[in-house]
Amino acid sequence: MSSHLYALMAIADLVEVKGTKYWRELLSDVLKDTESVLALYDNSNSTYYDLSHIFLGGAPNTSNAQYHCTHVMQLFWIAKKLDSEIISKTYERWESYITGSNYFA
């Protein structure tokens, strides 16, 4: 998940620097793709590391606390940079998993 979000962040930065039609369209497409898959990474109290449990079967790879926090920080950055209600709401929900858990107990 984090590599996908890092790619989205990089494209957003390129739009700021280059601003060409190509990069703006790519950003729009990648943002839509991200919005459509985010829910698949949500396990109601943390995030999944990947989606191998969906595509390959087997037990899901649940993110550890540090990795989940990385996802949350990435969504925070994206929510501040891009106009996406889905990203903003997902950030708020995933952030609540940190404050409402015993991750750091």
C-alpha positions in Angstrom: 0.0 0.0 0.0 2.7 2.5 0.9 4.5 2.2 -2.4 1.2 3.0 -4.2 0.7 6.0 -2.0 4.3 7.2 -2.4 3.7 7.0 -6.2 0.6 9.1 -5.9 2.5 11.6 -3.8 5.3 11.8 -6.4 2.9 12.4 -9.2 1.3 15.2 -7.2 4.7 16.8 -6.8 5.4 16.5 -10.5 2.1 18.2 -11.2 3.2 21.1 -9.1 6.6 21.3 -10.8 5.6 20.4 -14.4 1.9 21.1 -14.5 1.5 19.6 -17.9 -1.7 18.0 -19.1 -0.1 14.6 -19.1 0.8 14.8 -15.4 -2.5 16.3 -14.4 -4.4 13.5 -16.2 -2.1 10.8 -14.7 -2.7 12.3 -11.2 -6.4 12.2 -11.8 -6.3 8.6 -12.9 -4.1 7.4 -10.1 -6.2 9.3 -7.5 -9.3 7.6 -8.7 -7.6 4.2 -8.6 -6.4 4.9 -5.1 -9.8 5.9 -3.9 -11.3 2.7 -5.4 -8.9 0.3 -3.6 -8.4 2.0 -0.2 -11.3 0.2 1.4 -9.6 -3.2 0.5 -6.7 -2.3 2.8 -8.9 -1.5 5.8 -9.4 -4.2 8.4 -11.5 -2.1 10.8 -8.7 -1.6 13.3 -5.6 -1.3 11.2 -4.5 -1.7 7.6 -3.3 -4.6 5.5 0.3 -4.6 4.3 -0.8 -5.8 0.9 -3.7 -7.6 -0.8 -2.1 -11.0 -1.2 -4.9 -12.6 0.8 -7.4 -11.5 -1.8 -5.4 -12.5 -4.9 -3.3 -15.4 -3.6 -5.4 -16.7 -0.7 -4.1 -17.4 2.7 -4.0 -15.3 5.8 -3.9 -11.5 5.4 -0.7 -9.6 6.1 -1.8 -7.0 8.7 0.4 -4.0 9.0 2.3 -3.5 12.2 1.9 -0.3 14.1 4.8 1.5 12.5 3.6 0.5 9.0 0.0 1.5 9.7 1.3 4.9 10.9 3.1 5.3 7.6 -0.1 4.7 5.8 -1.8 7.3 8.0 0.9 9.9 7.4 0.8 9.3 3.7 -3.0 9.8 3.6 -2.6 13.0 5.7 -0.2 14.4 3.2 -2.4 13.4 0.3 -5.5 14.8 1.9 -3.8 18.2 2.5 -2.5 18.3 -1.1 -5.4 16.9 -3.1 -9.2 17.4 -3.0 -10.6 14.0 -2.2 -13.3 13.4 0.3 -12.6 9.6 0.2 -8.9 10.2 1.1 -9.8 12.6 3.8 -12.4 10.3 5.4 -10.1 7.3 5.1 -7.3 9.3 6.8 -9.6 10.2 9.7 -10.8 6.6 10.1 -7.3 5.1 9.9 -5.9 7.8 12.3 -8.6 6.9 14.8 -7.3 3.3 14.8 -4.1 4.7 16.3 -5.7 6.9 19.0 -8.4 4.3 19.8 -6.0 1.3 20.1 -3.3 -0.1 22.3 -0.7 0.1 19.5 1.7 2.1 21.6 0.8 0.7 25.0 
